[in-house]
Amino acid sequence: MKKVRILGVDPGYAIVGFGVVEYDGLHFTPVEYGAVLTEAGTPFPERLKAIHHDMEFIFEKYKPDCMAIEKLYFNTNHTTGIDVAQARGVTVLSAAERNVPIFEYTPLQVKSAVVGYGKAEKKQVMEMTRQLLGLAQIPKPDDAADALAIAICHGHSTRWG
């Protein structure tokens, strides 16, 4: 089977985690991971512009075949949720402009796909992500580890071949 390149994204506006992996149907190979950072106190439209600019760079450099992104849930802080949703939209736009297929997963789906248990703790997901990617350490920042887990979830959730 041909290798597929998956971009996983953990959306946010202060920190956007990203992780690029290749998957051949059996094994994951890490390509790159990290985070897009915006500074507190920066006007929000400027933060969105910075996220868009950095996501454009990531798409151009790594040329993913698809993007997997976490679905948003509004718990108690709706204002923060709305801001995260706007930042998420900028990221989705970068994929859509390139006709890169976009797949969305809930935290429960990510935990189930990576650990095998939908109520797994964050530390379990991070450790299993490290193991599946053959990394010496859990990726930092946490947002990058989350993005890699989202990419792994997509790999495990899709029929390839």
GROMACS elastic network, one bead per residue, 0.5 to 0.9 nm:
[ bonds ]
;  ai    aj funct       b0    kb
    1     4     6  0.89322   500
    1    24     6  0.60927   500
    1    25     6  0.70382   500
    1   160     6  0.77293   500
    1   161     6  0.57424   500
    2    23     6  0.85078   500
    2    24     6  0.61860   500
    2    25     6  0.85141   500
    2   160     6  0.88139   500
    2   161     6  0.75665   500
    3    22     6  0.60450   500
    3    23     6  0.53407   500
    3    25     6  0.76635   500
    4    21     6  0.82473   500
    4    22     6  0.54603   500
    4    23     6  0.53363   500
    4    24     6  0.64656   500
    4    25     6  0.85890   500
    4    64     6  0.79075   500
    4    65     6  0.62398   500
    4    66     6  0.81398   500
    4   155     6  0.87402   500
    4   160     6  0.87917   500
    5    20     6  0.68831   500
    5    21     6  0.57350   500
    5    23     6  0.65202   500
    5    31     6  0.87582   500
    5    62     6  0.83351   500
    5    63     6  0.77293   500
    5    65     6  0.52050   500
    5    66     6  0.68669   500
    5    67     6  0.87998   500
    6    19     6  0.80824   500
    6    20     6  0.56487   500
    6    21     6  0.53890   500
    6    22     6  0.61747   500
    6    23     6  0.75825   500
    6    64     6  0.54815   500
    6    65     6  0.60402   500
    6    66     6  0.52882   500
    6    67     6  0.57826   500
    6    68     6  0.71132   500
    6   151     6  0.58810   500
    6   152     6  0.83399   500
    6   154     6  0.78589   500
    6   155     6  0.77501   500
    7    18     6  0.69218   500
    7    19     6  0.57134   500
    7    21     6  0.66646   500
    7    22     6  0.89312   500
    7    59     6  0.85601   500
    7    62     6  0.84678   500
    7    63     6  0.87640   500
    7    64     6  0.57816   500
    7    65     6  0.78548   500
    7    66     6  0.63234   500
    7    68     6  0.61518   500
    7    69     6  0.83357   500
    7   147     6  0.80592   500
    7   148     6  0.80670   500
    7   150     6  0.86272   500
    7   151     6  0.60975   500
    8    17     6  0.80622   500
    8    18     6  0.55798   500
    8    19     6  0.50338   500
    8    20     6  0.62526   500
    8    21     6  0.80708   500
    8    66     6  0.87285   500
    8    67     6  0.58534   500
    8    69     6  0.58193   500
    8    70     6  0.83951   500
    8   144     6  0.87616   500
    8   146     6  0.82918   500
    8   148     6  0.56559   500
    8   149     6  0.74857   500
    8   150     6  0.52833   500
    8   152     6  0.79836   500
    8   153     6  0.90000   500
    8   154     6  0.83239   500
    9    16     6  0.70211   500
    9    17     6  0.56371   500
    9    19     6  0.66057   500
    9    20     6  0.89272   500
    9    67     6  0.74148   500
    9    68     6  0.62636   500
    9    70     6  0.68104   500
    9    91     6  0.84175   500
    9   143     6  0.85344   500
    9   144     6  0.80238   500
    9   146     6  0.78591   500
    9   148     6  0.76680   500
    9   150     6  0.69123   500
    9   151     6  0.76578   500
   10    15     6  0.84954   500
   10    16     6  0.57571   500
   10    18     6  0.63352   500
   10    19     6  0.87567   500
   10    68     6  0.89051   500
   10    69     6  0.61756   500
   10    70     6  0.59134   500
   10    88     6  0.87287   500
   10   143     6  0.60910   500
   10   144     6  0.73066   500
   10   145     6  0.88553   500
   10   146     6  0.61379   500
   10   148     6  0.85965   500
   10   150     6  0.75594   500
   11    15     6  0.75366   500
   11    16     6  0.50196   500
   11    17     6  0.66060   500
   11    18     6  0.85292   500
   11    69     6  0.72042   500
   11    70     6  0.68720   500
   11    71     6  0.87533   500
   11    72     6  0.84537   500
   11    84     6  0.67185   500
   11    85     6  0.80445   500
   11    87     6  0.69789   500
   11    88     6  0.53835   500
   11    91     6  0.79216   500
   11   143     6  0.84863   500
   11   147     6  0.85240   500
   12    15     6  0.53628   500
   12    17     6  0.78115   500
   12    83     6  0.80275   500
   12    85     6  0.78587   500
   12    86     6  0.88652   500
   12    87     6  0.61396   500
   12    88     6  0.66879   500
   12   143     6  0.89951   500
   13    16     6  0.63494   500
   13    36     6  0.86832   500
   13    37     6  0.77381   500
   13    38     6  0.68367   500
   13    44     6  0.86704   500
   13    47     6  0.70009   500
   13    48     6  0.73176   500
   13    51     6  0.75968   500
   13    83     6  0.69912   500
   13    84     6  0.56705   500
   13    85     6  0.87997   500
   13    86     6  0.82929   500
   13    87     6  0.54931   500
   13    88     6  0.80094   500
   14    36     6  0.79946   500
   14    37     6  0.56639   500
   14    39     6  0.66075   500
   14    40     6  0.70610   500
   14    47     6  0.80155   500
   14    84     6  0.88528   500
   15    35     6  0.61769   500
   15    36     6  0.56516   500
   15    38     6  0.66172   500
   15   143     6  0.71519   500
   16    34     6  0.85141   500
   16    35     6  0.53439   500
   16    37     6  0.65907   500
   16    38     6  0.87817   500
   16    51     6  0.78084   500
   16    87     6  0.85990   500
   16    88     6  0.87500   500
   16   143     6  0.67455   500
   16   144     6  0.78895   500
   16   147     6  0.86534   500
   17    33     6  0.77395   500
   17    34     6  0.60119   500
   17    36     6  0.64686   500
   17    37     6  0.87658   500
   17   141     6  0.77901   500
   17   142     6  0.78581   500
   17   145     6  0.75678   500
   17   146     6  0.70235   500
   17   147     6  0.54602   500
   17   148     6  0.84536   500
   18    32     6  0.82879   500
   18    33     6  0.55413   500
   18    34     6  0.55734   500
   18    35     6  0.57496   500
   18    36     6  0.77118   500
   18    58     6  0.88187   500
   18   143     6  0.73741   500
   18   144     6  0.52524   500
   18   145     6  0.81717   500
   18   146     6  0.81234   500
   18   148     6  0.69172   500
   19    30     6  0.78454   500
   19    31     6  0.77769   500
   19    32     6  0.59242   500
   19    34     6  0.65457   500
   19    35     6  0.85020   500
   19   144     6  0.60200   500
   19   145     6  0.75202   500
   19   146     6  0.83222   500
   19   147     6  0.51806   500
   19   149     6  0.83405   500
   19   150     6  0.84270   500
   19   151     6  0.70038   500
   20    29     6  0.87560   500
   20    30     6  0.63321   500
   20    31     6  0.53380   500
   20    32     6  0.52231   500
   20    33     6  0.60409   500
   20    62     6  0.75073   500
   20    64     6  0.75535   500
   20   147     6  0.84225   500
   20   148     6  0.69689   500
   20   151     6  0.73132   500
   21    28     6  0.63394   500
   21    29     6  0.54535   500
   21    31     6  0.51824   500
   21    32     6  0.71423   500
   21    33     6  0.85791   500
   21    64     6  0.88092   500
   21   133     6  0.85536   500
   21   148     6  0.74106   500
   21   151     6  0.69244   500
   21   152     6  0.79018   500
   22    27     6  0.81532   500
   22    28     6  0.56322   500
   22    29     6  0.50782   500
   22    30     6  0.64695   500
   22    31     6  0.68903   500
   22    64     6  0.89927   500
   22   155     6  0.89786   500
   23    26     6  0.69556   500
   23    27     6  0.57053   500
   23    29     6  0.64362   500
   23    30     6  0.89432   500
   23   152     6  0.84627   500
   23   155     6  0.66625   500
   24    27     6  0.57722   500
   24    28     6  0.69547   500
   24    29     6  0.87295   500
   24   155     6  0.88549   500
   24   160     6  0.83654   500
   25    28     6  0.81088   500
   25   155     6  0.74131   500
   25   156     6  0.81942   500
   25   159     6  0.84354   500
   25   160     6  0.64500   500
   25   161     6  0.79241   500
   27   132     6  0.78155   500
   27   133     6  0.81460   500
   28   132     6  0.67205   500
   28   133     6  0.57802   500
   28   134     6  0.85488   500
   28   152     6  0.75599   500
   28   155     6  0.83504   500
   29   132     6  0.85965   500
   29   133     6  0.58992   500
   29   134     6  0.79647   500
   30    33     6  0.78058   500
   30   133     6  0.60320   500
   30   134     6  0.83411   500
   30   135     6  0.84217   500
   30   148     6  0.84182   500
   31    62     6  0.83666   500
   32    62     6  0.84732   500
   33   139     6  0.78826   500
   33   140     6  0.86900   500
   33   144     6  0.59133   500
   33   145     6  0.80038   500
   33   147     6  0.80894   500
   33   148     6  0.74054   500
   34   139     6  0.81851   500
   34   140     6  0.72315   500
   34   141     6  0.70239   500
   34   143     6  0.78717   500
   34   144     6  0.50707   500
   34   145     6  0.83473   500
   34   147     6  0.87721   500
   35   140     6  0.87567   500
   35   141     6  0.71994   500
   35   143     6  0.69187   500
   35   144     6  0.59548   500
   36    50     6  0.84324   500
   36    51     6  0.65568   500
   36    54     6  0.66653   500
   36    55     6  0.79501   500
   37    47     6  0.87959   500
   37    50     6  0.84380   500
   37    51     6  0.77166   500
   38    42     6  0.76082   500
   38    46     6  0.88467   500
   38    47     6  0.57799   500
   38    48     6  0.86388   500
   38    50     6  0.70921   500
   38    51     6  0.74929   500
   39    42     6  0.57905   500
   39    47     6  0.75858   500
   40    43     6  0.84256   500
   40    47     6  0.88549   500
   41    44     6  0.82790   500
   42    45     6  0.83938   500
   42    46     6  0.65599   500
   42    47     6  0.64334   500
   43    46     6  0.53849   500
   43    47     6  0.64880   500
   44    48     6  0.63332   500
   44    49     6  0.86302   500
   44    83     6  0.85092   500
   45    48     6  0.50851   500
   45    49     6  0.61985   500
   45    50     6  0.86774   500
   46    50     6  0.61546   500
   46    51     6  0.86214   500
   47    50     6  0.50955   500
   47    51     6  0.62345   500
   47    52     6  0.86008   500
   47    87     6  0.83576   500
   48    51     6  0.51027   500
   48    52     6  0.61208   500
   48    53     6  0.85574   500
   48    86     6  0.77668   500
   48    87     6  0.59029   500
   48    90     6  0.68582   500
   49    52     6  0.50905   500
   49    53     6  0.60967   500
   49    54     6  0.86532   500
   49    90     6  0.82843   500
   50    53     6  0.50545   500
   50    54     6  0.61710   500
   50    55     6  0.85001   500
   51    54     6  0.52389   500
   51    55     6  0.60084   500
   51    56     6  0.84593   500
   51    87     6  0.72587   500
   51    90     6  0.72184   500
   51    91     6  0.73993   500
   52    55     6  0.51253   500
   52    56     6  0.60432   500
   52    57     6  0.86609   500
   52    87     6  0.83701   500
   52    90     6  0.56985   500
   52    91     6  0.63766   500
   52    93     6  0.83931   500
   52    94     6  0.70543   500
   53    56     6  0.51600   500
   53    57     6  0.64541   500
   53    58     6  0.88900   500
   54    57     6  0.50302   500
   54    58     6  0.63100   500
   54    59     6  0.87458   500
   55    59     6  0.61503   500
   55    60     6  0.85007   500
   55    90     6  0.84640   500
   55    91     6  0.64069   500
   55    94     6  0.66440   500
   55    95     6  0.88151   500
   56    59     6  0.52214   500
   56    60     6  0.61375   500
   56    61     6  0.85586   500
   56    91     6  0.85531   500
   56    94     6  0.61009   500
   56    95     6  0.86300   500
   57    60     6  0.51373   500
   57    61     6  0.59740   500
   57    62     6  0.84308   500
   58    61     6  0.52319   500
   58    62     6  0.58651   500
   58    63     6  0.76566   500
   58    64     6  0.88872   500
   59    62     6  0.55524   500
   59    63     6  0.51449   500
   59    64     6  0.65690   500
   59    94     6  0.75143   500
   59    95     6  0.75430   500
   59    98     6  0.85308   500
   60    63     6  0.55574   500
   60    64     6  0.86754   500
   61    64     6  0.89072   500
   63    66     6  0.88422   500
   64    67     6  0.69512   500
   64   100     6  0.74511   500
   65   100     6  0.62303   500
   65   101     6  0.73578   500
   66    95     6  0.80989   500
   66    99     6  0.89612   500
   66   100     6  0.52267   500
   66   102     6  0.60725   500
   66   103     6  0.77032   500
   67    92     6  0.85716   500
   67    95     6  0.71246   500
   67   100     6  0.67826   500
   67   101     6  0.62209   500
   67   103     6  0.61629   500
   67   104     6  0.85287   500
   67   151     6  0.77392   500
   67   154     6  0.86281   500
   68   101     6  0.85372   500
   68   102     6  0.59016   500
   68   104     6  0.57207   500
   68   105     6  0.72603   500
   68   147     6  0.84353   500
   68   150     6  0.62268   500
   68   151     6  0.58074   500
   68   153     6  0.82848   500
   68   154     6  0.62730   500
   69    88     6  0.86060   500
   69    92     6  0.84905   500
   69   102     6  0.74358   500
   69   103     6  0.62947   500
   69   104     6  0.50462   500
   69   105     6  0.63975   500
   69   106     6  0.87980   500
   69   147     6  0.76928   500
   69   150     6  0.65747   500
   69   151     6  0.79801   500
   70   103     6  0.85175   500
   70   104     6  0.55685   500
   70   105     6  0.50414   500
   70   106     6  0.58203   500
   70   107     6  0.69408   500
   70   110     6  0.84442   500
   70   147     6  0.82902   500
   70   150     6  0.68825   500
   71   104     6  0.55272   500
   71   105     6  0.54522   500
   71   106     6  0.51869   500
   71   107     6  0.76391   500
   72    81     6  0.77149   500
   72    84     6  0.82146   500
   72    85     6  0.71891   500
   72    88     6  0.87995   500
   72   106     6  0.76064   500
   73    81     6  0.75842   500
   73   106     6  0.85078   500
   74    77     6  0.69409   500
   74    78     6  0.60293   500
   74    80     6  0.87279   500
   74    81     6  0.57637   500
   74    82     6  0.84094   500
   75    78     6  0.71244   500
   75    81     6  0.81042   500
   76    79     6  0.89894   500
   76    81     6  0.87067   500
   77    80     6  0.56225   500
   77    81     6  0.63272   500
   77    82     6  0.88413   500
   78    82     6  0.60356   500
   78    83     6  0.86101   500
   79    82     6  0.51889   500
   79    83     6  0.64071   500
   79    84     6  0.87173   500
   80    83     6  0.51229   500
   80    84     6  0.61660   500
   80    85     6  0.85240   500
   81    84     6  0.50534   500
   81    85     6  0.60300   500
   81    86     6  0.86392   500
   82    86     6  0.62760   500
   82    87     6  0.87421   500
   83    86     6  0.51153   500
   83    87     6  0.63601   500
   83    88     6  0.85466   500
   84    87     6  0.50706   500
   84    88     6  0.59760   500
   84    89     6  0.85087   500
   85    89     6  0.60966   500
   85    90     6  0.87872   500
   86    89     6  0.50141   500
   86    90     6  0.65619   500
   86    91     6  0.89334   500
   87    90     6  0.52102   500
   87    91     6  0.65997   500
   87    92     6  0.88310   500
   88    91     6  0.51182   500
   88    92     6  0.62035   500
   88    93     6  0.85597   500
   89    93     6  0.59991   500
   89    94     6  0.87176   500
   90    93     6  0.50612   500
   90    94     6  0.65432   500
   91    94     6  0.52917   500
   91    95     6  0.68139   500
   91    96     6  0.88407   500
   92    95     6  0.52477   500
   92    96     6  0.61106   500
   92    97     6  0.86077   500
   92   102     6  0.74677   500
   93    97     6  0.59536   500
   93    98     6  0.86574   500
   94    97     6  0.53753   500
   94    98     6  0.67825   500
   94    99     6  0.89542   500
   94   100     6  0.86121   500
   95    98     6  0.53622   500
   95    99     6  0.62385   500
   95   100     6  0.50115   500
   95   101     6  0.71985   500
   95   102     6  0.71066   500
   96   100     6  0.58778   500
   96   101     6  0.73786   500
   96   102     6  0.77416   500
   97   100     6  0.76715   500
   98   101     6  0.88240   500
   99   102     6  0.87981   500
  103   154     6  0.75288   500
  104   150     6  0.88855   500
  104   154     6  0.85975   500
  105   108     6  0.80107   500
  105   109     6  0.59120   500
  105   110     6  0.65121   500
  105   150     6  0.73438   500
  105   153     6  0.78871   500
  105   154     6  0.79762   500
  106   109     6  0.51524   500
  106   110     6  0.63766   500
  106   111     6  0.87431   500
  107   110     6  0.50654   500
  107   111     6  0.61719   500
  107   112     6  0.85459   500
  107   118     6  0.80087   500
  107   150     6  0.85666   500
  108   111     6  0.52267   500
  108   112     6  0.61061   500
  108   113     6  0.85710   500
  108   117     6  0.82986   500
  108   119     6  0.68936   500
  108   120     6  0.86446   500
  109   112     6  0.51059   500
  109   113     6  0.60294   500
  109   114     6  0.85276   500
  109   118     6  0.66220   500
  109   150     6  0.89162   500
  109   153     6  0.72806   500
  109   157     6  0.89398   500
  110   113     6  0.51955   500
  110   114     6  0.60494   500
  110   115     6  0.82284   500
  110   118     6  0.76401   500
  110   125     6  0.85305   500
  110   146     6  0.89921   500
  110   149     6  0.66109   500
  110   150     6  0.58342   500
  110   151     6  0.88360   500
  110   152     6  0.80347   500
  110   153     6  0.52178   500
  110   154     6  0.82697   500
  111   114     6  0.53099   500
  111   115     6  0.55614   500
  111   116     6  0.66892   500
  111   117     6  0.60483   500
  111   119     6  0.68892   500
  111   120     6  0.60656   500
  111   121     6  0.82687   500
  111   122     6  0.84533   500
  111   124     6  0.88222   500
  111   125     6  0.63597   500
  111   149     6  0.81226   500
  111   150     6  0.88843   500
  111   153     6  0.80009   500
  112   115     6  0.55331   500
  112   119     6  0.77759   500
  112   120     6  0.78032   500
  112   153     6  0.81501   500
  113   116     6  0.56080   500
  113   117     6  0.77680   500
  113   118     6  0.81225   500
  113   149     6  0.86264   500
  113   150     6  0.88932   500
  113   152     6  0.75232   500
  113   153     6  0.50327   500
  113   154     6  0.82110   500
  113   155     6  0.88760   500
  113   156     6  0.62093   500
  113   157     6  0.71491   500
  114   117     6  0.81029   500
  114   125     6  0.64326   500
  114   128     6  0.66417   500
  114   129     6  0.68888   500
  114   132     6  0.85700   500
  114   149     6  0.66039   500
  114   150     6  0.84932   500
  114   152     6  0.67000   500
  114   153     6  0.60477   500
  114   156     6  0.80108   500
  115   118     6  0.77358   500
  115   120     6  0.68792   500
  115   124     6  0.70972   500
  115   125     6  0.59956   500
  115   128     6  0.63819   500
  115   129     6  0.84741   500
  116   120     6  0.81273   500
  117   120     6  0.54641   500
  118   121     6  0.89243   500
  120   123     6  0.82313   500
  120   124     6  0.62319   500
  120   125     6  0.67917   500
  121   124     6  0.53251   500
  121   125     6  0.65482   500
  121   126     6  0.88330   500
  122   125     6  0.51687   500
  122   126     6  0.62066   500
  122   127     6  0.86516   500
  122   146     6  0.88379   500
  123   126     6  0.50988   500
  123   127     6  0.61068   500
  123   128     6  0.85680   500
  124   127     6  0.51873   500
  124   128     6  0.61081   500
  124   129     6  0.84681   500
  125   128     6  0.52191   500
  125   129     6  0.60260   500
  125   130     6  0.85976   500
  125   145     6  0.86977   500
  125   146     6  0.81899   500
  125   149     6  0.72551   500
  126   129     6  0.50499   500
  126   130     6  0.62209   500
  126   131     6  0.87242   500
  126   138     6  0.62675   500
  126   139     6  0.79273   500
  126   142     6  0.81429   500
  126   145     6  0.61931   500
  126   146     6  0.72871   500
  126   149     6  0.75165   500
  127   130     6  0.50433   500
  127   131     6  0.62815   500
  127   132     6  0.86821   500
  127   137     6  0.85282   500
  127   138     6  0.63696   500
  128   132     6  0.60268   500
  128   133     6  0.85046   500
  128   149     6  0.86349   500
  129   132     6  0.51911   500
  129   133     6  0.61848   500
  129   134     6  0.84782   500
  129   135     6  0.85378   500
  129   138     6  0.76412   500
  129   139     6  0.86966   500
  129   145     6  0.72128   500
  129   146     6  0.85631   500
  129   148     6  0.70347   500
  129   149     6  0.58124   500
  129   152     6  0.77373   500
  130   133     6  0.53529   500
  130   134     6  0.60184   500
  130   135     6  0.51659   500
  130   136     6  0.72735   500
  130   137     6  0.65123   500
  130   138     6  0.52798   500
  130   139     6  0.71777   500
  130   145     6  0.81771   500
  131   135     6  0.63866   500
  131   136     6  0.83322   500
  131   137     6  0.89459   500
  131   138     6  0.86929   500
  132   135     6  0.79584   500
  132   152     6  0.84295   500
  133   148     6  0.88938   500
  134   137     6  0.88915   500
  135   138     6  0.70296   500
  135   139     6  0.79808   500
  136   139     6  0.89153   500
  137   140     6  0.86096   500
  138   141     6  0.88936   500
  138   142     6  0.84140   500
  138   145     6  0.69948   500
  139   142     6  0.68162   500
  139   143     6  0.87171   500
  139   144     6  0.63953   500
  139   145     6  0.51110   500
  139   146     6  0.88960   500
  139   148     6  0.86536   500
  140   143     6  0.73004   500
  140   144     6  0.60515   500
  140   145     6  0.64048   500
  141   144     6  0.54313   500
  141   145     6  0.67700   500
  141   146     6  0.88792   500
  142   145     6  0.50372   500
  142   146     6  0.61505   500
  142   147     6  0.86094   500
  143   147     6  0.61538   500
  143   148     6  0.86703   500
  144   148     6  0.62440   500
  144   149     6  0.86164   500
  145   148     6  0.51244   500
  145   149     6  0.62445   500
  145   150     6  0.87146   500
  146   149     6  0.50139   500
  146   150     6  0.62743   500
  146   151     6  0.87476   500
  147   150     6  0.50256   500
  147   151     6  0.63346   500
  147   152     6  0.86939   500
  148   151     6  0.50127   500
  148   152     6  0.62065   500
  148   153     6  0.85509   500
  149   153     6  0.60658   500
  149   154     6  0.86803   500
  150   154     6  0.63822   500
  150   155     6  0.87570   500
  151   154     6  0.51740   500
  151   155     6  0.63780   500
  151   156     6  0.88013   500
  152   156     6  0.62199   500
  152   157     6  0.84805   500
  153   156     6  0.51760   500
  153   157     6  0.59467   500
  153   158     6  0.86852   500
  154   158     6  0.61226   500
  155   158     6  0.57698   500
  155   159     6  0.82658   500
  155   160     6  0.84467   500
  156   159     6  0.80158   500
